[in-house]
């Protein structure tokens, strides 16, 4: 059995206990996997927000152009 301490008692029976080292490794692996999952989630969210921000910027630029056009039209019509 991988990464386990084996204790042999007076009988022929062998009792296996997971070693503290293997538990620590498993815990670190789970922690690393969780960090990777959160990192990918945040990257995905950032990409989404960047696309949204780009759309808002485009909308603001178009609205600004329309406001300037309307202002110029209003001045000319007076």
MARKOL-45455 format. One record per residue (C-alpha): x, y, z. Coordinates in steps of 0.2 Angstrom, whole numbers, plus 2048, in hexadecimal, padded with zeros to 3 digits. Example, Ala and Ser with C-alpha at 12.3 -4.5 7.8 and 13.67 -1.06 7.14 Angstrom:
BEGIN
83E7EA827
8447FB824
This chain:
BEGIN
800800800
8078107FA
80D81D807
806814816
80F80E826
80D7FC82A
80D7F583C
80F7E383F
8087DD84F
80C7CD858
8007C484C
8027C283A
7F57D0837
7FC7E082F
7F47F0833
7F67FE827
7F481082C
7F681F820
806828824
80583B829
81083F819
80383780D
7F5840815
7FE851814
80284D802
7F08497FE
7EB859807
7F78647FD
7F185C7ED
7DF8607F1
7E48717F6
7EE8747E6
7DF86D7DB
7D38797E4
7DF8887E1
7E08837CE
7CD8827CE
7CB8937D5
7D889A7CA
7D08947BA
7BF89A7C1
7C68AB7C4
7CE8AC7B3
7BE8A77AB
7B58B57B5
7C28C17B0
7C08BD79D
7AE8BF79F
7AF8D07A8
7BC8D679B
7B08D278D
7A28DB796
7AD8EA79A
7B28EB787
79F8EB782
79C8F978F
7AB903788
7A4901776
79390677C
799916785
7A491B775
79591976A
78A923776
797931777
797932764
784933763
784940770
79194A767
787948756
77794D75E
77F95C766
787962755
77695F74D
76D96975A
779978758
777977745
764977746
763987750
